[in-house]
Every structure is written in C-alpha cells, then in structure tokens.
C-alpha cells in the first residue's frame, strides 16, 4: 500500500515538474559563444513565464533577481 501511494505521488510530481520548467525560454542569441561588453548594462528577455513570477538570471559570478511582467 505504501509503495503504491509513493509511486502515485512520484508519478504526479514527475508529471507536473517538466511543465513548470519547460515554460521559460530565451532567444538563441543567449548562448555559449555570446560576447558581452564589459561595464555595460545587458538587457535579458525571454518568454513563457506567467506575470508576477520571480526570475533569477546568472551570468558568470553575478546574479540579478526580477519579477516577470
């Protein structure tokens, strides 16, 4: 009985998680060979997030937090 309940919870969790993480996407311009100008502001954008969600962007050892619109 415990195994069946545990399996049901795991199945539900695994079914929900990909849809949560798969929604956010960024343009292909943000990729490994991208070069950024030193000491200049960088605009970061993407699609797929619901308004009002917290997002953290990390570049190198720096990170910024914002709320989606």
N, CA, C and O atoms as CSV, one atom per row, in Angstrom:
chain,resi,resn,atom,element,x,y,z
A,1,UNK,N,N,0.824,-1.192,0.000
A,1,UNK,CA,C,0.000,0.000,0.000
A,1,UNK,C,C,0.872,1.261,0.000
A,1,UNK,O,O,0.601,2.207,-0.739
A,2,UNK,N,N,1.905,1.267,0.822
A,2,UNK,CA,C,2.806,2.418,0.881
A,2,UNK,C,C,3.522,2.611,-0.448
A,2,UNK,O,O,3.675,3.742,-0.908
A,3,UNK,N,N,3.963,1.519,-1.070
A,3,UNK,CA,C,4.644,1.618,-2.362
A,3,UNK,C,C,3.730,2.201,-3.426
A,3,UNK,O,O,4.177,3.007,-4.242
A,4,UNK,N,N,2.462,1.814,-3.434
A,4,UNK,CA,C,1.515,2.325,-4.415
A,4,UNK,C,C,1.298,3.830,-4.210
A,4,UNK,O,O,1.252,4.588,-5.179
A,5,UNK,N,N,1.164,4.259,-2.951
A,5,UNK,CA,C,0.986,5.687,-2.662
A,5,UNK,C,C,2.232,6.477,-3.047
A,5,UNK,O,O,2.133,7.558,-3.627
A,6,UNK,N,N,3.395,5.939,-2.724
A,6,UNK,CA,C,4.654,6.597,-3.066
A,6,UNK,C,C,4.809,6.708,-4.575
A,6,UNK,O,O,5.249,7.740,-5.082
A,7,UNK,N,N,4.447,5.638,-5.301
A,7,UNK,CA,C,4.512,5.653,-6.754
A,7,UNK,C,C,3.562,6.702,-7.323
A,7,UNK,O,O,3.922,7.420,-8.255
A,8,UNK,N,N,2.360,6.796,-6.774
A,8,UNK,CA,C,1.373,7.773,-7.250
A,8,UNK,C,C,1.872,9.198,-7.046
A,8,UNK,O,O,1.722,10.040,-7.932
A,9,UNK,N,N,2.460,9.473,-5.894
A,9,UNK,CA,C,2.993,10.811,-5.608
A,9,UNK,C,C,4.162,11.126,-6.532
A,9,UNK,O,O,4.251,12.233,-7.065
A,10,UNK,N,N,5.057,10.162,-6.727
A,10,UNK,CA,C,6.212,10.370,-7.608
A,10,UNK,C,C,5.757,10.599,-9.041
A,10,UNK,O,O,6.300,11.459,-9.734
A,11,UNK,N,N,4.773,9.843,-9.487
A,11,UNK,CA,C,4.259,9.997,-10.846
A,11,UNK,C,C,3.633,11.375,-11.025
A,11,UNK,O,O,3.855,12.024,-12.047
A,12,UNK,N,N,2.861,11.825,-10.054
A,12,UNK,CA,C,2.239,13.144,-10.108
A,12,UNK,C,C,3.314,14.229,-10.138
A,12,UNK,O,O,3.227,15.163,-10.935
A,13,UNK,N,N,4.315,14.115,-9.285
A,13,UNK,CA,C,5.394,15.094,-9.209
A,13,UNK,C,C,6.160,15.159,-10.532
A,13,UNK,O,O,6.431,16.248,-11.038
A,14,UNK,N,N,6.506,14.008,-11.087
A,14,UNK,CA,C,7.252,13.973,-12.343
A,14,UNK,C,C,6.402,14.459,-13.513
A,14,UNK,O,O,6.939,15.001,-14.479
A,15,UNK,N,N,5.116,14.277,-13.444
A,15,UNK,CA,C,4.231,14.764,-14.493
A,15,UNK,C,C,4.072,16.269,-14.477
A,15,UNK,O,O,3.892,16.886,-15.527
A,16,UNK,N,N,4.136,16.867,-13.299
A,16,UNK,CA,C,3.967,18.317,-13.166
A,16,UNK,C,C,5.272,19.056,-13.428
A,16,UNK,O,O,5.252,20.092,-14.092
A,17,UNK,N,N,6.379,18.575,-12.945
A,17,UNK,CA,C,7.646,19.302,-12.987
A,17,UNK,C,C,8.095,19.691,-14.397
A,17,UNK,O,O,8.494,20.842,-14.575
A,18,UNK,N,N,8.062,18.827,-15.408
A,18,UNK,CA,C,8.515,19.260,-16.729
A,18,UNK,C,C,7.709,20.429,-17.279
A,18,UNK,O,O,8.259,21.295,-17.959
A,19,UNK,N,N,6.421,20.460,-16.994
A,19,UNK,CA,C,5.613,21.573,-17.499
A,19,UNK,C,C,5.959,22.870,-16.791
A,19,UNK,O,O,5.857,23.939,-17.392
A,20,UNK,N,N,6.364,22.807,-15.539
A,20,UNK,CA,C,6.740,24.009,-14.807
A,20,UNK,C,C,8.032,24.582,-15.368
A,20,UNK,O,O,8.117,25.785,-15.614
A,21,UNK,N,N,9.034,23.743,-15.572
A,21,UNK,CA,C,10.328,24.221,-16.021
A,21,UNK,C,C,10.383,24.440,-17.534
A,21,UNK,O,O,11.201,25.232,-18.003
A,22,UNK,N,N,9.557,23.777,-18.289
A,22,UNK,CA,C,9.612,23.872,-19.742
A,22,UNK,C,C,8.998,25.156,-20.269
A,22,UNK,O,O,9.150,25.449,-21.455
A,23,UNK,N,N,8.314,25.934,-19.447
A,23,UNK,CA,C,7.629,27.128,-19.914
A,23,UNK,C,C,8.588,28.264,-20.239
A,23,UNK,O,O,8.365,28.994,-21.205
A,24,UNK,N,N,9.629,28.429,-19.470
A,24,UNK,CA,C,10.552,29.535,-19.686
A,24,UNK,C,C,11.462,29.247,-20.872
A,24,UNK,O,O,11.981,28.139,-21.006
A,25,UNK,N,N,11.655,30.243,-21.732
A,25,UNK,CA,C,12.608,30.078,-22.823
A,25,UNK,C,C,13.230,31.425,-23.160
A,25,UNK,O,O,12.631,32.481,-22.953
A,26,UNK,N,N,14.432,31.358,-23.679
A,26,UNK,CA,C,15.165,32.561,-24.053
A,26,UNK,C,C,15.562,32.456,-25.512
A,26,UNK,O,O,15.695,31.353,-26.041
A,27,UNK,N,N,15.755,33.606,-26.177
A,27,UNK,CA,C,16.187,33.579,-27.574
A,27,UNK,C,C,17.548,32.897,-27.723
A,27,UNK,O,O,18.334,32.853,-26.777
A,28,UNK,N,N,17.817,32.371,-28.906
A,28,UNK,CA,C,19.079,31.667,-29.157
A,28,UNK,C,C,20.303,32.576,-29.071
A,28,UNK,O,O,21.429,32.088,-28.970
A,29,UNK,N,N,20.095,33.892,-29.111
A,29,UNK,CA,C,21.235,34.812,-29.006
A,29,UNK,C,C,21.942,34.636,-27.661
A,29,UNK,O,O,23.137,34.911,-27.553
A,30,UNK,N,N,21.219,34.182,-26.638
A,30,UNK,CA,C,21.818,33.909,-25.334
A,30,UNK,C,C,22.351,32.481,-25.343
A,30,UNK,O,O,21.635,31.536,-25.013
A,31,UNK,N,N,23.623,32.337,-25.728
A,31,UNK,CA,C,24.224,31.005,-25.818
A,31,UNK,C,C,25.703,31.090,-25.455
A,31,UNK,O,O,26.212,32.171,-25.157
A,32,UNK,N,N,26.381,29.968,-25.481
A,32,UNK,CA,C,27.786,29.913,-25.077
A,32,UNK,C,C,28.711,30.858,-25.841
A,32,UNK,O,O,29.542,31.500,-25.199
A,33,UNK,N,N,28.628,30.987,-27.151
A,33,UNK,CA,C,29.597,31.868,-27.811
A,33,UNK,C,C,29.262,33.357,-27.693
A,33,UNK,O,O,29.951,34.186,-28.287
A,34,UNK,N,N,28.223,33.708,-26.942
A,34,UNK,CA,C,27.822,35.106,-26.808
A,34,UNK,C,C,28.932,35.928,-26.132
A,34,UNK,O,O,29.560,35.472,-25.176
A,35,UNK,N,N,29.158,37.133,-26.640
A,35,UNK,CA,C,30.160,38.037,-26.080
A,35,UNK,C,C,29.446,39.271,-25.541
A,35,UNK,O,O,28.621,39.865,-26.235
A,36,UNK,N,N,29.758,39.659,-24.309
A,36,UNK,CA,C,29.144,40.828,-23.688
A,36,UNK,C,C,30.182,41.931,-23.512
A,36,UNK,O,O,31.354,41.655,-23.255
A,37,UNK,N,N,29.748,43.173,-23.651
A,37,UNK,CA,C,30.628,44.330,-23.446
A,37,UNK,C,C,30.845,44.529,-21.951
A,37,UNK,O,O,29.887,44.555,-21.178
A,38,UNK,N,N,32.085,44.668,-21.552
A,38,UNK,CA,C,32.407,44.881,-20.147
A,38,UNK,C,C,31.894,46.239,-19.681
A,38,UNK,O,O,31.933,47.216,-20.429
A,39,UNK,N,N,31.411,46.294,-18.438
A,39,UNK,CA,C,30.947,47.526,-17.777
A,39,UNK,C,C,29.781,48.202,-18.506
A,39,UNK,O,O,29.601,49.413,-18.378
A,40,UNK,N,N,29.006,47.462,-19.249
A,40,UNK,CA,C,27.820,47.993,-19.929
A,40,UNK,C,C,26.598,47.192,-19.486
A,40,UNK,O,O,26.698,45.986,-19.262
A,41,UNK,N,N,25.448,47.851,-19.358
A,41,UNK,CA,C,24.229,47.109,-18.984
A,41,UNK,C,C,23.838,46.109,-20.074
A,41,UNK,O,O,24.065,46.343,-21.261
A,42,UNK,N,N,23.251,45.002,-19.651
A,42,UNK,CA,C,22.828,43.959,-20.576
A,42,UNK,C,C,21.331,43.726,-20.368
A,42,UNK,O,O,20.897,43.455,-19.249
A,43,UNK,N,N,20.551,43.828,-21.426
A,43,UNK,CA,C,19.119,43.535,-21.349
A,43,UNK,C,C,18.915,42.044,-21.597
A,43,UNK,O,O,19.393,41.501,-22.593
A,44,UNK,N,N,18.206,41.392,-20.689
A,44,UNK,CA,C,17.911,39.969,-20.808
A,44,UNK,C,C,16.397,39.831,-20.938
A,44,UNK,O,O,15.653,40.465,-20.189
A,45,UNK,N,N,15.931,39.006,-21.886
A,45,UNK,CA,C,14.495,38.805,-22.061
A,45,UNK,C,C,14.229,37.354,-22.424
A,45,UNK,O,O,15.135,36.608,-22.795
A,46,UNK,N,N,12.979,36.979,-22.310
A,46,UNK,CA,C,12.567,35.629,-22.656
A,46,UNK,C,C,11.053,35.574,-22.720
A,46,UNK,O,O,10.381,36.603,-22.646
A,47,UNK,N,N,10.528,34.389,-22.855
A,47,UNK,CA,C,9.082,34.216,-22.958
A,47,UNK,C,C,8.633,33.021,-22.126
A,47,UNK,O,O,9.440,32.185,-21.718
A,48,UNK,N,N,7.345,32.963,-21.888
A,48,UNK,CA,C,6.748,31.779,-21.288
A,48,UNK,C,C,6.463,31.844,-19.806
A,48,UNK,O,O,5.850,30.920,-19.272
A,49,UNK,N,N,6.876,32.887,-19.118
A,49,UNK,CA,C,6.622,32.968,-17.677
A,49,UNK,C,C,5.312,33.703,-17.416
A,49,UNK,O,O,4.968,34.655,-18.117
A,50,UNK,N,N,4.605,33.258,-16.420
A,50,UNK,CA,C,3.394,33.964,-16.004
A,50,UNK,C,C,3.779,35.281,-15.344
A,50,UNK,O,O,4.825,35.352,-14.698
A,51,UNK,N,N,2.964,36.334,-15.487
A,51,UNK,CA,C,3.248,37.611,-14.834
A,51,UNK,C,C,3.330,37.454,-13.313
A,51,UNK,O,O,2.567,36.702,-12.707
A,52,UNK,N,N,4.263,38.176,-12.724
A,52,UNK,CA,C,4.414,38.172,-11.272
A,52,UNK,C,C,5.309,37.077,-10.717
A,52,UNK,O,O,5.412,36.937,-9.499
A,53,UNK,N,N,5.957,36.298,-11.570
A,53,UNK,CA,C,6.847,35.224,-11.117
A,53,UNK,C,C,8.265,35.750,-10.919
A,53,UNK,O,O,8.739,36.582,-11.692
A,54,UNK,N,N,8.932,35.266,-9.890
A,54,UNK,CA,C,10.315,35.648,-9.617
A,54,UNK,C,C,11.251,34.903,-10.567
A,54,UNK,O,O,11.092,33.704,-10.797
A,55,UNK,N,N,12.231,35.628,-11.115
A,55,UNK,CA,C,13.217,35.049,-12.025
A,55,UNK,C,C,14.597,35.521,-11.593
A,55,UNK,O,O,14.776,36.684,-11.231
A,56,UNK,N,N,15.565,34.624,-11.631
A,56,UNK,CA,C,16.955,34.963,-11.347
A,56,UNK,C,C,17.780,34.668,-12.590
A,56,UNK,O,O,17.689,33.586,-13.170
A,57,UNK,N,N,18.585,35.643,-12.988
A,57,UNK,CA,C,19.478,35.483,-14.133
A,57,UNK,C,C,20.903,35.486,-13.597
A,57,UNK,O,O,21.291,36.381,-12.846
A,58,UNK,N,N,21.680,34.478,-13.987
A,58,UNK,CA,C,23.076,34.380,-13.564
A,58,UNK,C,C,23.986,34.431,-14.784
A,58,UNK,O,O,23.803,33.674,-15.738
A,59,UNK,N,N,24.959,35.322,-14.746
A,59,UNK,CA,C,25.984,35.408,-15.782
A,59,UNK,C,C,27.316,35.448,-15.055
A,59,UNK,O,O,27.598,36.382,-14.304
A,60,UNK,N,N,28.129,34.431,-15.283
A,60,UNK,CA,C,29.394,34.340,-14.559
A,60,UNK,C,C,29.127,34.209,-13.071
A,60,UNK,O,O,28.369,33.336,-12.648
A,61,UNK,N,N,29.745,35.074,-12.273
A,61,UNK,CA,C,29.536,35.028,-10.825
A,61,UNK,C,C,28.553,36.095,-10.347
A,61,UNK,O,O,28.444,36.331,-9.144
A,62,UNK,N,N,27.845,36.735,-11.255
A,62,UNK,CA,C,26.866,37.768,-10.905
A,62,UNK,C,C,25.456,37.248,-11.140
A,62,UNK,O,O,25.219,36.460,-12.055
A,63,UNK,N,N,24.525,37.692,-10.308
A,63,UNK,CA,C,23.130,37.312,-10.496
A,63,UNK,C,C,22.230,38.503,-10.191
A,63,UNK,O,O,22.566,39.361,-9.375
A,64,UNK,N,N,21.097,38.539,-10.853
A,64,UNK,CA,C,20.090,39.576,-10.650
A,64,UNK,C,C,18.738,38.900,-10.529
A,64,UNK,O,O,18.475,37.885,-11.173
A,65,UNK,N,N,17.882,39.478,-9.694
A,65,UNK,CA,C,16.538,38.957,-9.474
A,65,UNK,C,C,15.539,39.969,-9.997
A,65,UNK,O,O,15.758,41.177,-9.901
A,66,UNK,N,N,14.440,39.475,-10.552
A,66,UNK,CA,C,13.376,40.366,-11.038
A,66,UNK,C,C,12.047,39.638,-10.983
A,66,UNK,O,O,11.994,38.443,-10.693
A,67,UNK,N,N,10.986,40.357,-11.260
A,67,UNK,CA,C,9.640,39.804,-11.326
A,67,UNK,C,C,9.152,39.966,-12.759
A,67,UNK,O,O,9.320,41.033,-13.350
A,68,UNK,N,N,8.549,38.925,-13.328
A,68,UNK,CA,C,8.091,38.980,-14.700
A,68,UNK,C,C,6.884,39.899,-14.849
A,68,UNK,O,O,6.112,40.099,-13.911
A,69,UNK,N,N,6.742,40.458,-16.066
A,69,UNK,CA,C,5.593,41.337,-16.369
A,69,UNK,C,C,4.709,40.687,-17.374
A,69,UNK,O,O,3.691,41.260,-17.763
